[in-house]
């Protein structure tokens, strides 16, 4: 199902501009809704969600036309003379966005912008945990000019997601959430051969190398740990610290942990899960920088649960806490014997979305970045650089697949169509070459593609048959023992001789 021709790129860019203006005007109300629904402080909602979304709107307004323009395929071989090739970006069709709750404005907003600017129809399944925030965001998008045929949404219930995947005609699915639910989405979509983009749990590492500024590292990692109450996919769940930097890093982190204030979590299950992993790690030999672990600060099931950020040090890789299977402000710190050992420990973990590395040798860190098996690598910072509107996010392993946001995210909402035009005056013959022309082409091919080669072709293989290889030849076989013009046939050998030869 394609988008009506009237929804041209110029119209979509004009929509994006109107959407940006509405977002800026409605920023206080959106921040208040996010605070009421998920407990995010209003100033944080403005800084971490609305401002990045506004920047993304403006970036797409300025760059989407260039990114989505037709491109010429250059370096055409001479034997395709008379042809011109171009790549056109076509919309995928109908894109389903299954939204998440932890960043209800920014994550859904960017995915919505990219899908619509690429020319798709969009169906959104809002999160059941932030229904009013996302409903208001979608109403702003509708009010900006995206009509019901272009943008619609389901009710914000758990049942709506499976129903959407099973009943609607979809050309692509974008899902942000846990690895467990992501597997279910992938399974259902695969059954219908629907491509997916899955941005799943991060549970990633921060690496503090031996030459790092440990005060800077502690402050950046602590901010990432406490941002959004630790409920960020790209926040580190573990810090792997080289031996030389370990004492000073722990000292800097202790100062920050000592003044930690309780933070609101999305539900009691998230807090209970985190505390269970913490107690398990303490029993296995880890220790808390705070010295004590507080019991639940409010046991009322109807109230929003609170949890003080926790840092456990002297952790080991066999502790389940270091796997990061929690969504709360809890950080495990692992000591590594060296910088190389720290990187190897990081590689042993499966989920990789955004890795940060702290070192004064930024040149070496840039070289290492591609070997860390993460979609995003930040050097001497954590999370904040990913807010750049041109930066993309790519999950690795259990952190998902596909690309969202930035340059690659826009292109991922399209499919490339190769269009070739052949001249009526200069055309390749529509029949096979005759023997003379074929010899000429063979010589021309060698001259064009191998004239400077110093690599000799492999020698011809000797042509033997299965029966020939079964004959045993000995050095003293001569023409006197074998009549000229005759062959020794394998079937002429005694049966027991043939068996001996095979053995």
N, C-alpha and C positions, 0 to 999 in steps of 0.2 A: 504494500500500500504506500503510495507516494504522496508527498505534500502537494497541494494545488499550486499551479504555476504562479499564481498571484502572490504567493509568499516568497518573493524574490529576495536575494541577498540584501539588497538595499533596504527592503522593508524589514528584514530581520535585524539589521544593524540599527535601524531607527527604533525598532521595538526595544532593543537592548539599552539604548540611550534613555528612552522613557522609563524603562524599568529601573535604571540607575537613579534617576531623579526621584522616583517614588520611594526607592529604598532609603535614600538619604533623608527624605522628609519623614519617613516612618521609622527611622532608626530608634528613637526612644521607646516606641510601642513594641517593636520587635524585641529589643533588649529586655523589656519588662516581661514579655510573654515567656522568653527563654528562662529568665530568672524564676518565674512562678512555676514553670513546668519541670525543670531539671535542676534548679538550685544554683544556676550559674550567676555570679554577681553581674549586675548590669554593666558596670564599666568594662568587665572582662568580655562580656558578650559584644560590646561595641568594638573593642580592640582586636579580639581574636576571631570574630565572625563577620561583623557588618563591614568594617573597614577593608579586610581582604576581599570580600565579595564586591564591594564598590570598585576596588582597584582592578579586579578581574573583569568587571563590566567594561571599564574604560579601555583596558588592554585589548579585549576582543573587538571593541569598536574600531580601534586603530589598526589592528593586525589581521583580523579574520579575512578581510578581502584578499590580502596578499597570500595568505596560507591556503585559501580555498580556490585560488585562481588556477586556470589551466596552465600546465607546464609542458614545454617542448622536450621531447626525448632527443638528446643530441648524440654526436659521435655515431651517426648512421653508417653502417658498412656500405662500400661502393655498390655492392651487388643488390642493394635495395634502392637503387637510384630511381627517382620519380615518385618516392613515397615520403610522406610527412607523418610523424607520429607525435601524438600529444596525450597527456594524462589528464583526465577530468575527474574532479572529486564529486561523487554523487551521494546524496543522503542515504542512510541505511534503510529508512522507511519508518517503522513504528518502534520507538525505543521505550522500554519500561524502566523506570527508576524506582528501586525499592530503597527508600530513604532510611537513614539512621538517626538516632536521637542525640548523640553526644555533641555533635556540632550541627544542630538542626537547621541553621540558617546558611552557613558557608558551604558545607558539603553539598547539600541539596541545591543551593543556588548556583554553584559553579557547574554542577552536572546538568542542571536545567539550561543554563546559558549555552553550554557547548552543544548539547543535543539540538536545541532550537536554532542556533545560529548556523549549524551545519545543514539545516533544512528538514529536520525530521519532525514527525508527529511524536508527542510525548504523553505517556500515561504514568502518573506518579502514585506510588503506594506510600502515603505518609506513615511515619512511625507512630505506634500507639502510645509512646511515651512523651511525644511532643506534638500532639495533634493540633493544638490551637496555634502554636508558633508556625508550623509548616502550612497550615491552612491559610493563615494570613499572608505568608510569603507567596503562596500560589495565587491568591486573590490579587496581589499586587502585579504578578506576572500577567494575569488575565486582564487586569485593568490597563496595563501598558499596551495591550493590543494583540495578545495571543488568544485567538478565539477558541471556542469549544472544540472545533474540529482539529485544532492544532495542539491544544493542551487540555487535558482533563485528568482527574484524579479519583481514586477509590476512597472508600471509607478507611479510617486509620485503625484497622483491627488486625490481629494476627492471622485471622482466617482469610483476609483479603489478599494477602501475598500469594499463597498457593492457588487461590481461585484465579488471580490475574495470570499466573504462569500457565494454568491449565486451559483457560477459556479464550483468552484474547489472541488475535493474530499479532505476533511479535516478530520483529526482525533483529532485535538485540535487547539484552537485559543488563542493567547496571545495578550491582548490589554492593552495599557497604555494610559490614557487620562482622559477626564472629566467624571463625573458621568452621565451626560445627554447622551453623545455618548456611554458610556459603557452600558447603558440600551438598546440602540438600537442594539448594538452588541450582547448582551445577548439574546435579543428577536429573532433575526435572527438565531443565533446559536441553540437556544432551539428548534426552529421549525424543524431544521435538526438533532436534538439530538447530537450536537457537544459540548463536554465539553469545558469550557473556564477558563482562568486565567485573572482576571480583576484587574489591579492596577489603582485605580481611585483617585479622588481628596482627599487630606488629610484634609486640613482646620482644623488643630489640635490645641491643647492647650499646653502652657508651664505653669507649676505650680510652683510658688515661695512660698515656705512654710515659716513659721514664723521664723525659725532658719537658713534660707538660707544665704549664702554669696551673698548679693545683687549686689555687684560690679561684681563678677564673672557671676552671672545670667544675668545682663544687657549686659555685653560684649558678652556672648555666644548667647543670643537671638538676639541681634542687628546684629551679624555676620550672623545668620541664616536668618534674615529678608532681609538683603541686598544681600546675596549670589544669584547669577544668577538673580539679579534685583527683588528678591522676587518671582521668577517664579519657585518655587520648591514645589512639592507636600508634602514633609515632613517638610516644613518650618512652624513655628507656625503662626496662624492668630490671636490668642488671647493669652494674658497672664492673668492668674488668680492669684492674689497676696493676701496673707493673710494680715490681718489688721496690724499686728506688723511690717511686712516687707515693707509695702506700701510706706511710706515716703522715706526711704533710696533707695529703688529700683527706684522710680520715679526720685530722684535726680541723680542717676547714669545714668539712661537712658536719662535724659535731656541733660547731657554733650555730649553724643554720637549723639543725634538727632540734636544738634545745629550745628555740623560740617558736616551734611549730604550733599552729592553731588548728583546731578541729575543722574538717572540711565536709561538706555534704556529699553523700553518694546517692546513686540513682535508686537503690533498693537495699533491703537488709540482706538479701542473698549475696550481693557483691561484697559487702563487709564481712559476712560470716565466712565466705570462701577465702578471703585474704587473711583473716585472723587464723583460720585453720592451718594455712600454709606457713604463717609466721610461727605458730606454736610448734609445728612439726620441725621447722628449721632450728628453733631454739633447743629443742630436745636433741637434735643431731650435732650441736656444738656451736651454732652461730650465736652472736650476742647483739643486743640492741644498743644503739647509740644513746637512747633515752634511759636505758637501765631497767625500765619496767614497761610492761605491756598493759595498757588500761583495758578494763572490761568495756563492753559496749557503752557508749556515752549516753545513749537514750534507747531504752528497750521497747518503747511504745511502737508497736507495729504500724500504727497509723501515721506516725511522724517520720519526717525524712531522716534517715540514719546519718550519724556523724562519725568521723574517724580521724584521729590525729595521724599525720604522715609518719611513716616508720622507715628507718634505715637499719638493716641487719648487716653486720660486717662479719668477716671471717667465714663467709659462706663457701661451700664447695659445690662443684658442678653436679653432684649426685643428689642434691637437695631439690625436691620438686618446686620450691619457691623460685629457684633461679630459672626455671623454664618460662616464668612469666605468665602462667595461666590464671591471671587475676586482673581485674579492672578496678584498681584502687591505688591510692598513694603509698605503695610499699616498694622499697628498693632493696635489692640484695647486692652486696659488694664482695667481689671475688679477688683474691690476691693471685697474681701470676708471676712466675719466676723471671720473666723477661718480656720485652716488647713482642718478640716473635711468639712466645708462649701465649700471650694475651690474645693475639690475633687467631691463633689456632683454637683457643677455647671458644672464641666467638663463632668460628666456622662450625663448631660442633653442634650449635643450636639450629633448629629447623626454621623457625619463623624469622624472616628478615624483611623489614619494610623500610626502616630509616635508622641507619647506624651513624653514630657520632664518634669522632676521634679527636683527642686533645693532644697536641704536640706543638713544639716550636719549629719543628722541621716540616713546614707546610708542603714543601716540594715533594718530600718522601710520602707524605700523607696523600697527596694527589695521585701519586703513582700507585699507592696501595688501594685507592678507592675502588677500582674495578675488580679487585680481588676479594673484596669483603662480602660479596654475594648479596648485596642489598640494593634496593631500587633507588634509595636516596642516601647519600653520604654527606654529612655536614662536618666541617673541620673547625674546631674551636668554637662550636655553638651547637645547640640542640633545638629542633623544631622550628624556631623562628625563621630561618632562611627558606623554609618550604612554603612560606606565604607568598613568595614571588609569583605573580600571576602567570609567568611564562614557564615555571618549573612544573615538571610532570611527576606523578607518583606511580610507581610500578611495584606490585607485590612479587615476592619470590617464594617458591616453595609453598608452605602452608599459609603464607600471607597473601595468597591469591595470584591472579594473573590479569593481564591486560593493562592498559594505560589510561589514567584519568588526569585531568587538569593540564594546563599549559599547552605548548605547541602540539605535542604528540596526542594530547587528549582531544583536541579539536579534530585532528586527522582521524583519530580512532572512531569518531562519530560519522565518518564517511567511508565509502568504498571507492577504490581507484578504478576508473574505467579507461582503458587504453583505446584511443580512437586513431585510426590510420586512414589517410587519404592517398589514393594512387592517381598519378597524373594520367590523363588519357593520351598524352603525346609520348611519354617515356615510360614504358612498362617492361617488366621482366617477362620473357617468353613463357607462355602457359603450357609448354611441353618439355619433356626431358631432352637434354642435349644429345646430339648424335655422337658417334664414336670419336670423330675428329675434334668436335667441340669439347667432349669430355676429357680428352688428353690435354687439350690446351688449358682447360680449367684446373686439372691436376697440377700442371706445371706452374700455373699462376698462383694456386693455393700455396704450394711450397715456397714460392718466391715471396709472397705477401706475409706469410705467417711463420716461416721457419728459415728464412735466408740467413739470419745471423746466429742460428742455433749451433751450439757445439755438442749437443746431445745426439748421439747416434741412435738409430732405431734398434730395437732388440733383434737378435738373430732369429731367422726362421726356425721354428720347431721342426725336428725330424718327423717325417710322416711315417708312423708305424701303426700297425693294427694290433688288435688284441691277440691274434694268432701268431703274429711275428714275434711279439714280446715274450711268448711262452717257449720259444726255441732257445736252448742253451747253446751259445757259441763258445768254442774254446780256441785258444791261440793256435793250436796245431791243426785246426781244420784247414784243409787245402783242397785245391781243385781235384787232386788225385783221389781224395776220399769222398768227394761229392761230384757226381757226373755233371759236366757242363750242361747248362740249360735246364737242369732239374732242381727241384726244391725239396728240402726235408719237410714233410707235412707233419703237423703236430699229431694228427690222428694215426700216423704211421708208427709212433712210438709205442712201446709196450705200455699197458695200462699202469703197471707199477712204477715205471719210470716217470710218467706224467705226475703221479701222486708224489713221488720224491721231489720233483721240481717245485710243485706247489708248496710243499712243506718248507 
